[in-house]
Amino acid sequence: APGRRGYSGAGAAEFLHRSIVPTMHYQKSLPRLPVPKLEDTIKRYLNAQKPLLNDEQFRKTEELARAFEKGIGRELHEQLVAQDNQNKHTSYITGPWFDMYLKAREPILLNFNPFMSFNPDPKPEYNDQLIRATNMTVSAIRFMKTFRAGYLEPEVFHLNPEKSDTEIFKKIIRFVPSSISWFGAYMVNAYPLDMSQYFRLFNSTRIPKLNKDELYTDEKAKHLLVLRNGNFYVFDVIDRDGNMLKPSEIQAHLKYILSDNSPAPAFPLGYLTSENRDTWALLRKNLLDNGNEEALQKVDSAVFCLSLDDFPIKDLVHLSHTMLHGDGANRWFDKSFSLIITKDGTAGINFEHSWGDGVAVLRFQNEVFKDSTTTPAISPQSQPASVDSSRAVQKLDFKLNDALKAGITKAKQTFDATVESLSLDMIRFQEGGKELLKQKKVSPDAVAQLAFQMAFLRQYDQTVATYESCSTAAFKHGRTETIRPASVHTKKCSEAFVKGLSKHSTEELQNLIMECSKYHGRLTKEAAMGQGFDRHLFSLRCLALSKGLPLPEFYQDQAYARLNHNIISTSTLVSPAVQLGGFGPVVADGFGVGYQVQDDWIGCNVSSYPARNGKEYLQCIYKSLEDIFKVLKGKKIGS
């Protein structure tokens, strides 16, 4: 329907949809992220420490925690609450969290940037590189225009969609003033989510600066950045009136870039974005002083980055390597996100993490996938427009002096060595998933996390600090909170399965799984409601340092450091648009675990460095899932 999709004179739909409720309708009235009570935080912290320490260590940590709670911790907490009350427009975690990301000096490659890869287009002939790149680019621009016009459906978590995800509800709620609209949604069990990060999806980049990077956005820029073979190209995708370029013209320009046989640059600039941030900041200053200001401005302000790779994907492991790091030359890791499309039309997104979290990127991916597959702008029969692409497309030329050439060479060596040391492996457990687990009344996420604990115990005979990220987007300017999946319950259950099978009946093992599930469910609910302990303790620490106070003894405890050295770092997502997602380990001796629990299977991919064996860890995860499912079905393990 032309009305709904807003066709412009150019004949292509300019918008994905026109929401009845304005995009930011709920933003003003979102509840604020609570600062937890200090005593709750200390209690939760000690619960998370218990499985990681022996009695002697725990006694010492408990003493330090109690002293902190009564003394300096109490003062800091009161200051944090006072500060929070003076900044009602935001959340207490916003400042410290941006600082944490932007002050980090290690490379963002592998340490921070995750990837999520798209499912293939269900129509095989649409998975041609040019066709898919055109359709996804058009859909991405539609998303941007829909968002900026206020037509994008607000992001809402519906607990009772029959009541809240309806035309009638939307028609009513749009007349409720923004200052109270959240309460209207809450009455029908719908939870609007924070959308303050979305504007940074487009025309945005992270700029390296000494000591602390900066986020930069220029919404006036109208061009797309395309990388191919390490070369940089730009062309306008929005005209002077703010309309999108015709899809056939975008197709023509992309075809021109794909057929350009310029050699790869001897010194590909993209490698610099994988460097240490201070090193890159100094090199960037050199680039600017060397007459590259205009070219860099084009890169930084582009709507987004489209990376076109010249090879097909061999298998899912190759896919993960390609989307997580690629060859380094055909990437610009600082861009808020890059859409990567390989020779066979396989697509994925690699995104910079400081500006936003998975929720915003996933919404973008879901919309782009749905739009580009259900209402594609061009088809395999479409002819590119007969335009002069050689005039419209500008190839960026960078002037490099010897210092810059040396910097790029060194960055490439570092990149190659780092990537060389990274292993990525994956499994798919086909013997059951969400459906069976719900039938047995256990939480699917709890079972996956229990399997990660059991597997580590089987492989390394210990319980270690584990991180699971949980969105706090239900609150204004919420980011994430940590769920601590390693608990006394998972430890007890894992030990029973790995070391004490003969001592337990199947029923006892079932009860242990149940305990884990209940406890994990509680932790998850707490984290989503802003009642974890990690962000609170982190903010108190930042506050102490910002006031120039000596670091409280509580934070100097080795156990505190160990808890924040997350050996098992995990994150999950399930979406119709996403095939798989992943990220690097967050510590040298850690695992990065991306997983999804589907209706009848569980997928898991693991990244690791030489200090750990990811392949073996996955085998142990598989064995753990097998054992847990057997027990839940009432069978004896080994039968």
Salt bridges, closest charged atoms under 4 A:
GLU14 OE1 - LYS145 NZ 2.33
GLU39 OE1 - ARG74 NH2 3.40
GLU56 OE1 - ARG59 NH2 2.53
GLU62 OE2 - ARG66 NH2 3.92
GLU69 OE1 - ARG66 NH1 3.05
ASP84 OD1 - ARG32 NH2 2.72
ASP99 OD2 - LYS103 NZ 3.83
ASP99 OD1 - LYS212 NZ 2.79
ASP121 OD1 - LYS123 NZ 3.53
GLU153 OE2 - LYS170 NZ 3.46
GLU155 OE1 - ARG363 NH1 2.64
ASP165 OD1 - HIS158 NE2 3.73
ASP165 OD1 - LYS170 NZ 3.49
ASP213 OD1 - ARG105 NH2 2.86
ASP213 OD2 - ARG206 NE 2.75
ASP213 OD2 - ARG277 NE 2.68
GLU214 OE1 - LYS209 NZ 3.74
GLU275 OE2 - LYS410 NZ 3.65
ASP278 OD1 - ARG105 NH1 2.76
ASP289 OD2 - LYS285 NZ 3.05
ASP300 OD2 - ARG284 NH2 2.95
ASP309 OD2 - ARG331 NH2 2.69
ASP310 OD1 - ARG228 NE 3.06
ASP334 OD1 - ARG277 NH1 2.91
GLU352 OE2 - ARG206 NH1 2.91
ASP357 OD1 - HIS353 ND1 3.94
ASP357 OD2 - ARG479 NE 2.93
GLU367 OE2 - ARG363 NE 2.95
ASP371 OD1 - ARG5 NH2 3.35
ASP371 OD2 - ARG142 NH1 2.60
ASP416 OD2 - LYS412 NZ 2.67
ASP425 OD1 - LYS615 NZ 2.83
ASP445 OD2 - HIS520 NE2 2.74
ASP461 OD1 - LYS499 NZ 2.77
GLU468 OE1 - HIS520 NE2 3.33
GLU481 OE1 - ARG535 NH1 3.97
GLU508 OE1 - HIS504 ND1 3.51
GLU515 OE2 - LYS518 NZ 3.78
GLU526 OE1 - ARG44 NE 3.48
GLU526 OE2 - ARG522 NE 3.42
ASP534 OD2 - ARG484 NH2 2.73
ASP589 OD1 - HIS565 NE2 2.64
ASP589 OD2 - ARG612 NH2 3.95
ASP627 OD2 - ARG458 NH2 3.48
ASP627 OD1 - LYS623 NZ 2.94
